[in-house]
Amino acid sequence: MRFERKNRTVTVFSAIIAAQMPKHNIAIVGAGPVGSIMAAYLAKKGENIFLIDIKEELISAIEQNGLNILWKGEKFNVRVKGTGYFTASLSRFHPDLIFIAVKANYNDPLLEEIKMIYKPEQKIVVAQNGIDNEDRVAEKFGAGAVMRFVINYAGMILEPGVVKMSFFHPPNYIGILSPENESLAKEIAALITEAGLETQFVPDIKKYEWKKTILNAALMPVCATTGLTMKEAMTTGETRYLCEQILNESIQVAKKVGYEYGEDFFEQSLAYLSGAGHHKPSTSLDLEAGNPIEYIFQPIIAYGKKVGSPTPYLESLTKVMQTLENQIRKKS
């Protein structure tokens, strides 16, 4: 999500840094839309990319036919350096950077697996939606090992190995938990920008992860509980009202936690959400498919309770989502 004006000087400077960077061995854990898009763009640039996922149909298709990315009517095909079905594959790839691009639901077992083969010189980049995921990773590996990436692109898997980018609202953001990683984070931002996915280093990464989560919270639970597309939810009076109430609640929680985005953030957010297309967010698709839902907006509820800022609309729709999810599980 982007309301800031582009800083072209920073972009040019980032490109210069990227050109001077040595190649890294980069492992991306998760071959869903986020991980596959990142892997494809970096591999296209010539980086050593290793893509890992437990879903054999995804990795098998990528091994046979490479990664295919569709974006704005164009398509490119690229092959990664290596693939793996298990996290243990990281030990033979010797990655410098490990991007975690799976849903946060799977973090606990995944982090235990990574810990078994992790080396102190490696860095972990958390490329997930949600709030505070990087802190939980740092509890296991230390703040100096972890960086946080806020993704502002999305996509959908049309078939194994073929991903259509739904949107990209540049830039992405990368931030740090420890000052020792600032230089490296800037280099990574430059590298990914040069690859075609504009990314900026920011010193206050939590402000950006909160912003994205606020915007996700306004639409995800409404769409999931009604079955509407994002466009339908924002153009139907009753559901638009729910989106507005959740948006306002979330902004108030963020403000009390310490993150403010300007007096016109509410109006800007509504204008942005009103431009959403006739497709469903990941929570809706997971619910319909019977997959575990990633409640990325639940921390807003928890923080609201801590700071005394109620979130009745968000909390109510979250409970409805949980009820629907439980009912689908009972039937399966």
C-alpha positions in Angstrom: 0.0 0.0 0.0 1.5 3.3 -0.9 0.5 6.9 -0.1 4.1 8.3 -0.1 5.7 10.0 -3.0 8.5 8.2 -4.8 12.0 9.2 -3.9 13.8 8.9 -7.2 17.2 9.7 -5.8 16.9 6.7 -3.4 15.8 4.5 -6.3 18.8 5.4 -8.4 21.2 5.0 -5.5 19.7 1.6 -4.8 20.3 0.5 -8.4 23.9 1.5 -8.1 24.4 -0.5 -4.9 22.7 -3.5 -6.5 25.0 -3.4 -9.4 28.0 -3.6 -7.1 26.6 -6.5 -5.0 28.1 -9.9 -5.2 25.6 -12.7 -5.9 24.0 -14.3 -2.8 22.7 -17.8 -2.4 19.1 -17.0 -1.6 16.7 -19.7 -0.3 13.0 -19.0 -0.4 10.8 -21.3 1.8 7.3 -21.3 0.3 6.4 -21.6 -3.4 3.1 -19.9 -3.1 2.4 -16.7 -5.0 4.6 -14.5 -2.7 7.6 -16.8 -2.7 7.3 -17.8 -6.4 7.1 -14.2 -7.6 10.1 -13.2 -5.5 12.1 -16.3 -6.7 11.3 -15.7 -10.3 12.3 -12.0 -10.4 15.5 -12.7 -8.5 16.4 -15.7 -10.7 15.6 -13.7 -13.8 18.2 -11.2 -12.6 20.8 -14.0 -12.3 20.8 -14.6 -8.6 21.3 -18.1 -7.1 17.8 -19.0 -6.0 16.7 -22.1 -4.2 13.0 -22.7 -3.8 11.5 -25.0 -1.2 8.0 -26.2 -0.6 6.4 -29.3 0.9 3.8 -29.4 -1.9 5.3 -31.8 -4.3 3.0 -30.8 -7.2 4.4 -27.2 -7.0 8.1 -28.1 -6.9 7.7 -30.9 -9.4 6.2 -28.5 -12.0 8.9 -25.9 -11.3 11.6 -28.5 -11.8 10.1 -29.6 -15.1 9.0 -26.4 -16.6 10.6 -23.6 -14.5 8.6 -20.7 -13.0 6.1 -18.8 -15.2 5.0 -15.4 -14.1 2.1 -13.5 -15.8 2.0 -9.7 -15.2 0.2 -7.0 -17.2 -0.4 -9.2 -20.2 3.2 -10.3 -20.4 4.8 -13.7 -19.4 8.3 -14.8 -18.6 9.8 -18.1 -17.8 12.8 -18.7 -15.6 14.6 -21.5 -13.9 15.9 -21.4 -10.3 19.2 -22.8 -9.2 17.8 -25.6 -7.1 14.6 -26.9 -5.5 13.7 -28.9 -2.4 10.7 -30.6 -0.8 12.0 -30.3 2.8 13.5 -27.6 4.9 16.5 -29.8 5.5 17.4 -29.1 1.8 18.8 -25.7 3.1 21.8 -27.6 4.4 23.0 -28.5 0.9 22.2 -25.1 -0.7 24.3 -23.1 1.8 22.1 -20.0 1.6 23.3 -16.6 2.8 19.7 -15.4 3.1 16.6 -17.4 4.0 13.3 -15.8 3.0 10.3 -17.2 4.9 7.4 -16.9 2.6 4.9 -19.4 4.0 1.8 -18.4 6.0 2.5 -17.6 9.6 0.3 -20.5 10.7 3.2 -22.8 9.9 6.0 -20.8 11.6 6.3 -22.9 14.7 7.2 -26.3 13.1 9.1 -24.5 10.3 11.3 -22.5 12.6 12.2 -25.7 14.5 13.3 -27.3 11.3 15.4 -24.3 10.3 17.0 -24.2 13.7 18.4 -27.7 13.1 20.4 -26.6 10.1 20.9 -22.9 10.8 24.4 -21.4 10.7 25.2 -18.1 12.6 26.3 -16.3 9.4 22.9 -16.8 7.8 20.2 -14.2 7.9 16.5 -14.8 7.9 14.1 -12.4 6.1 10.5 -12.7 7.3 8.4 -12.1 4.2 4.9 -12.6 5.6 1.7 -10.7 6.3 0.8 -9.8 9.9 2.2 -8.1 12.9 5.2 -9.0 15.0 6.1 -12.2 13.1 9.7 -11.1 13.1 9.8 -10.8 16.9 8.7 -14.4 17.2 11.4 -15.5 14.8 14.0 -13.4 16.7 13.1 -15.3 20.0 14.6 -18.4 18.4 17.4 -17.0 16.4 18.3 -13.6 18.0 17.5 -10.1 16.7 20.8 -10.0 14.7 19.7 -12.9 12.6 16.3 -11.5 11.5 15.0 -8.9 9.1 11.4 -8.1 8.2 10.0 -7.7 4.7 6.5 -6.1 4.0 5.1 -7.3 0.7 3.1 -5.0 -1.4 2.4 -7.4 -4.3 0.1 -10.4 -4.6 -0.8 -13.2 -7.0 -2.6 -16.4 -7.6 -1.4 -19.8 -8.7 -3.2 -20.6 -12.0 -1.6 -24.1 -12.1 1.6 -25.5 -10.5 4.5 -23.4 -11.6 2.3 -20.7 -13.2 1.6 -17.6 -11.1 -0.4 -14.5 -12.2 0.5 -11.3 -10.3 -2.8 -9.7 -9.2 -1.2 -6.3 -8.3 2.0 -4.6 -7.2 1.7 -1.3 -5.3 5.4 -0.3 -5.0 7.4 -0.2 -3.0 7.9 -3.2 -0.8 9.7 -2.4 2.5 12.5 -4.1 4.4 13.5 -3.3 8.0 15.8 -4.6 10.7 15.6 -5.6 14.4 19.3 -4.9 15.0 21.5 -2.0 13.7 24.2 -4.4 12.6 22.0 -5.4 9.6 21.2 -1.9 8.3 23.8 -2.0 5.5 22.8 -5.5 4.4 19.1 -4.6 4.5 19.8 -1.7 2.2 21.7 -4.0 -0.2 18.8 -6.4 -0.2 16.4 -3.6 -1.0 18.6 -2.5 -3.9 19.0 -6.0 -5.2 15.2 -6.7 -5.2 14.6 -3.3 -6.8 17.1 -4.0 -9.5 15.3 -7.3 -10.1 12.1 -5.5 -10.8 10.2 -5.4 -7.5 10.9 -1.9 -6.1 11.8 -2.2 -2.4 12.9 0.4 0.1 14.7 0.1 3.4 12.9 1.8 6.3 14.1 2.3 9.9 10.5 1.8 11.3 9.3 -1.4 9.6 6.5 -2.0 12.2 4.8 1.1 11.0 4.5 -0.4 7.6 3.4 -3.8 8.7 0.7 -2.2 10.8 -0.5 -0.1 7.8 -0.8 -3.2 5.6 -2.5 -5.2 8.3 -5.0 -2.4 8.9 -5.9 -2.3 5.2 -6.2 -6.1 5.1 -8.3 -6.2 8.2 -10.9 -3.9 6.6 -11.7 -6.3 3.8 -10.6 -9.8 4.6 -13.1 -10.7 7.3 -16.0 -9.0 5.4 -15.3 -10.9 2.2 -14.7 -14.2 4.0 -17.9 -14.1 5.9 -20.1 -12.9 3.0 -18.5 -14.7 0.1 -18.2 -11.3 -1.8 -15.3 -10.2 -3.9 -13.5 -7.1 -2.6 -15.1 -4.9 -5.3 -18.6 -6.2 -4.2 -17.9 -5.6 -0.6 -16.9 -2.0 -1.2 -19.8 -1.2 -3.5 -22.6 -2.8 -1.3 -23.9 -0.4 1.3 -24.1 -2.8 4.2 -20.7 -4.4 3.7 -19.0 -1.1 3.0 -20.3 0.1 6.3 -18.7 -2.9 8.0 -15.4 -2.2 6.2 -15.5 1.4 7.3 -16.1 0.5 11.0 -13.3 -2.1 11.0 -11.0 0.4 9.3 -11.7 3.1 11.9 -11.3 0.6 14.8 -8.0 -0.6 13.5 -6.7 3.0 13.0 -7.6 3.9 16.5 -5.7 0.8 17.9 -2.7 1.7 15.9 -2.8 5.3 17.1 -2.8 4.1 20.7 0.0 1.7 20.1 2.0 4.6 18.6 1.5 4.5 14.8 -0.2 7.4 13.1 -0.5 7.9 9.3 -2.0 11.4 9.0 -5.4 12.9 9.4 -6.5 11.8 6.0 -5.4 8.2 6.3 -9.0 7.0 6.7 -10.2 8.7 3.5 -7.1 7.6 1.6 -7.6 4.0 2.8 -11.2 4.0 1.7 -10.3 5.3 -1.7 -7.6 2.6 -2.0 -9.9 -0.2 -0.9 -12.6 1.1 -3.3 -10.3 0.4 -6.2 -10.0 -3.3 -5.3 -11.0 -5.7 -8.1 -13.5 -8.5 -8.5 -11.4 -11.1 -6.8 -11.3 -12.6 -3.3 -8.6 -12.2 -0.7 -6.6 -15.2 0.5 -8.7 -15.7 3.6 -11.8 -16.2 1.5 -10.1 -18.6 -0.8 -8.7 -20.6 2.1 -12.1 -20.8 3.8 -13.8 -22.0 0.6 -11.0 -24.6 0.0 -11.1 -25.8 3.6 -7.5 -24.7 4.2 -6.3 -23.3 7.5 -7.0 -19.6 7.7 -4.2 -17.1 8.5 -5.9 -14.6 10.8 -3.3 -11.9 10.2 -5.6 -9.2 11.6 -6.1 -10.9 15.0 -3.1 -9.0 16.6 -5.1 -5.8 16.1 -7.8 -7.3 18.4 -5.2 -8.4 21.0 -3.5 -5.0 21.0 -6.8 -3.3 21.2 -7.5 -5.1 24.5 -4.1 -4.1 25.8 -4.4 -0.4 25.1 -8.1 -0.1 25.8 -9.3 0.5 22.3 -12.2 -1.8 21.5 -12.6 -3.6 18.1 -16.2 -5.0 18.3 -16.7 -5.2 14.5 -13.4 -6.8 13.7 -13.7 -9.2 16.7 -17.3 -10.2 15.8 -16.5 -11.0 12.2 -13.4 -12.9 13.2 -15.6 -15.1 15.4 -17.9 -15.7 12.5 -15.0 -16.7 10.3 -13.8 -19.1 13.0 -17.3 -20.6 13.2 -17.5 -21.1 9.5 -14.0 -22.6 9.4 -14.9 -25.1 12.2 -18.1 -26.1 10.4 -16.2 -26.8 7.2 -13.7 -28.9 9.0 -16.4 -31.0 10.6 -17.9 -31.7 7.2 -14.6 -32.7 5.6 
